[in-house]
């Protein structure tokens, strides 16, 4: 199987190193020598991403990048010494469950052991074995739901929840960058102004892109004014919002009213997420469409 590669913006997202820094480090210190596509775009391997993460960690510890660059041969040798990813789970025997269930169980075992590299290896296997939407729907969505349920029940610590969520987010971003992004209809997606949980929004963007909808993804903490300005310029067919953190009905209604007031009249506005589902009466009163069921994807995609 060919080694996976990523365009520079994806490598930046996965490593946490800004695109400008990656280019500067390549230019000044020859830290990486990425291959290029026939169209001339830089592409980076998982090994390149791992090296960028190591360099970022060193600079955050106070090591200058010029000094960190001198350690690249050692860092590369350490990366090369790591055994290639191994199959974390065996195919389940007949009657013992599905492979997606086995993958999810392997991730949960790794989370309990605080083993983030193993979480990464299992999810990389998922992405290499399944089509993007199946990987998302059969593994990533139920996995994140289980992680949340275990955290709320006290069976996972905050650190264990975060180490899984971070890897899930990285893989979702990778899937998004490989998804089609054309189509007649255009959707703008954003989180509520104080909302920092964006996995549901990323998943919505992925599903819509594979439904043939062009998506503009604004992400976390989008103020009503900024959303209104974006919509006025882009003129989308629909706006989708994510509200996860429930701050009560009055706060939810106040934010939704401010957002609706910043948008053109008549523009379809959808809202989803646990906070929205807790206040269906508010959505109905304000004329906002509440995302509740699988069948709503077809309605949202138009």
Secondary structure, 3 states (H helix, E strand, C coil): CCCCEEEHHHHHHHHCCCHHHHHHHHHHHCCCCCEECCCCCEEEEHHHHHHHHHHHHHHHCCCCHHHHHHCHHHHHHHHHHCCCCCCCCCCCCCCCCCHHHHHHHHHHHHHHCCCHHHHHHHHHHHHHHCCHHHHHHHHHHHHHHHHHHHHHCCCCCHHHHHHHHHHHHHHHHHHHHCCCCCCCCEEEEEECCCCCCCHHHHHHHHHHHHCCCEEEEEECCCCHHHHHHHHHHHCCCEEEEECCCCCCHHHHHHHHHHHHHHCCCCCEEEEECHHHHCCHHHHHHHCCEECCCCCHHHHHHC
